[in-house]
């Protein structure tokens, strides 16, 4: 059962190793801590005021938590000037005053146990084959103890320094050696805890992918784990904007869905991320995620044409819906470059994979119509409209260079051609105009 735990002491006089012992004690007493934060000492008093009743949680086989009996939190006395740790309901707070001392102590303890573990592992590999059984058991026992020390100290260290690569790598080494499913689940819990305070930690995201790769094909719970991973990403990106690593991880998860559910799951991901993207049009990471999903759909259609891939007609419909949705956002949210970059991707996909004879004229007409609507500036005082005209002009120039024999020719014959030259000159991008002329004259 978990209650409120507050640790106070004289920070100036305390031994850093005692701080580490306290932190590791808290982590061992509650292996399901799901959030950690670094708190100024003056804030501890507010955290300890009016603590409500807490809910005790018990672990289940797959590493998730189930609600148990409701218990009352223990009252706590907090000296805000000397408090070092705050622990309640699977939440951990660490005072900013002790971070430097705590980090040095954790790093020293980890490196010492790391060296001892490597030394014992090396000596065990070189041991005499005639070594008696008792000595062999003792050697293995010492190594196991050293590995436990490494795991304990590395956990504390990674909560203080999320990108300490040696700690992540040695945990991989030990976990891959043991090959125990609960240990893999513990790694997911640890990396999720690290991401709670460092949501853009590449090491933590990479560690989660390593765990999933290791248990793929070995666990019947993999679909549930992948689903929880997707939910974790949704939660993190809501609180951490422009988080490319999180979105990239979410897209990577698609490769670990069973073949029978890939197309359906990708369609669901496209649908579920659409509303979020519409509310965060400046976050290019989400649009990159959608682009990756669309590419995945095309690849699935090629590999699973008779199984679960979409037909070319269905892909064209999906692409057209995405293109129309992007145009709607461009008109609604003026001057957002991420929307124009996404449109470049959609146009490139159409040219390379989905173009059908007879459709080019309609595509060219729609893009010129969008360009014309985006060159209208109702008020020169608004910089967004100036940015919109620049983005539209550079997009049309790029498109004309990609399709010189169709779009380029039509553009040159349209009334928008001279307007494009003027816009590029105003944006100090006349070199694009020269490049466009050269490509259309070839």
Buried (B, 14 or more C-beta within 10 A) or exposed (E): EBBBBBBBBEBEEBEBBEBBBBBBBBBEEBEBBBBBBBBEBEBBBEBBEEBEEBBBBEBEEBBBBEEEEEEEBBEBEBEBBBBBBBBBBBBBBBBEBBBEBBBBBBBBBBBEBBEBBBEBBEEBEEEEEEEEEEEEEEBEEBBBBBBEBBBBBBBBBBBBBBEBEEBBEBBBBBBEEEEEBEBBBBBBBBBBBBBBBBBBBEBBBBBBBBBBEBBEEEBEBBEEBBEBBBEBBBBBBEEBEBBBBBBBBBBBBBEBBEEEEBBEBBBEBBEEBBEBBBEBBEBBBBBBBBBBBBBBBBEBBEEBEEEBBBEBEBBBEBBBEBBEBBBEBBEEBBBBBBBBBBBBBBBBBBBEBBBEEEEBEEBBEBBBEBBBEBBEBEEEEEEEBBBBBBBBBBBBBBBBBBBBEBBBBBBBEBEBBEBBBEBBEEBEBEEBBEBBEEBBEE
